[in-house]
Amino acid sequence: MIVVTTFEVPGRRIVRTLGLVRGNTVRARHLGRDLLAVFRNLVGGEVHEYTKLMAECREQALDRMIEEAKSLGANAVVGVRFTSSEILANAAEILVYGTAAIIE
């Protein structure tokens, strides 16, 4: 599966677009990670616990989008974008979306 943020795939031609595909995940913060983040905030620097959590969220959302594209018969997803939003005080959603396509 080819996944690109551009609306074209260099060296390939889009034969057919199959429509919007998306994947998302909602994750809540973990109390243990929150405590570590509070201590890290006191001394400054990257909050590794949240960096890892968000990376896992992005990968899961991307995997879900790819599965949806495959179910439509696509071999590529173009115009891919990520967005996030806060659902609750302690939970966030990561959404990835793009256009499923068949390319040569």
N, C-alpha and C positions, 0 to 999 in steps of 0.2 A: 504494500500500500504506500503510495506516494502522498505525503502530506506537506503542503506548502502554504505560506502566508500570502504568496502572490496569486494573481488571478490567471496566470499562465504557468506552464511547466516548460522551462527551456528545452528546446529540442524535441518537444512532443506537441501533438495537436489534440485538443479536446474534441472528441467525436460527439459526445452527448453529455448534458448535465442532467442529474437525477433529482436535484432539489436539496433543500436544507437538511443538514444532519447536525446533531448536537450530542454532547455528553456533559453530565454535570455530577457534582458530588457536594454534599453538605457535611461539614465536619465541625465538631464542637471541640473547644479547647479542653485540655486535660489539666486537672488540678496540680499534679506534680510538675508539669511543664510550666504552669503559671507561676509556681513558687520559684523555679529556676530562673524564669524570665524576670521576676521582680528583683532577684539578686543581681542578675546580669545588668539590669537597668541602672542599678546603683553605681556600678563601675564603668558602664558604657560598653560598646561593642555589639557585635552581631548576636542576635538571639538564635543560636543554632537549633534549638528545639523547634521553634516556629518555622525556621527556614526549611527544616526537614519535613515538617507537617505539610507545608504548602507545596513542596516539591512532590510529595506523595499524592496530594489532592490533584495537582495538574496532570500527573501521569494517569491517574484513575479516570479523570474526565476525558482525557485524550483517548484512552483505550476504549471507553464507552462510545465516543463519537466514531472511531474507526470501525467498531463492531456494527454500528448502525449503517455506516456507509457500505460495508461488506454485504449486509443483508439486502441492500438495494442492488447489488451487483456492481458496485463501483470499484475501480482500481486506483482511485486518487480522490483526495479532498483538497480543493483549492480555496483561497481566500480565508484561511483559518485565522480566527481571532479568539483571544481569551478575555474573560471579564470576571470580576468577582464582586460580591456584595455581602453585606452583613445581614444575616437572617435574624439573629437574636444577639443579645449582648455577648454571648460566648460562642456563637456559631457563625460560620461563613460559608458561602457557596462559591464554588469555582465552576464556571460555565465555559465550554469551548464549542465553537460552531464554525461551520464552513459549508461549501457546496460540494456535494458528492458528484463525481464525474467519471466518465470512461474516457481514457486517453489511449492514443496509439503507442 
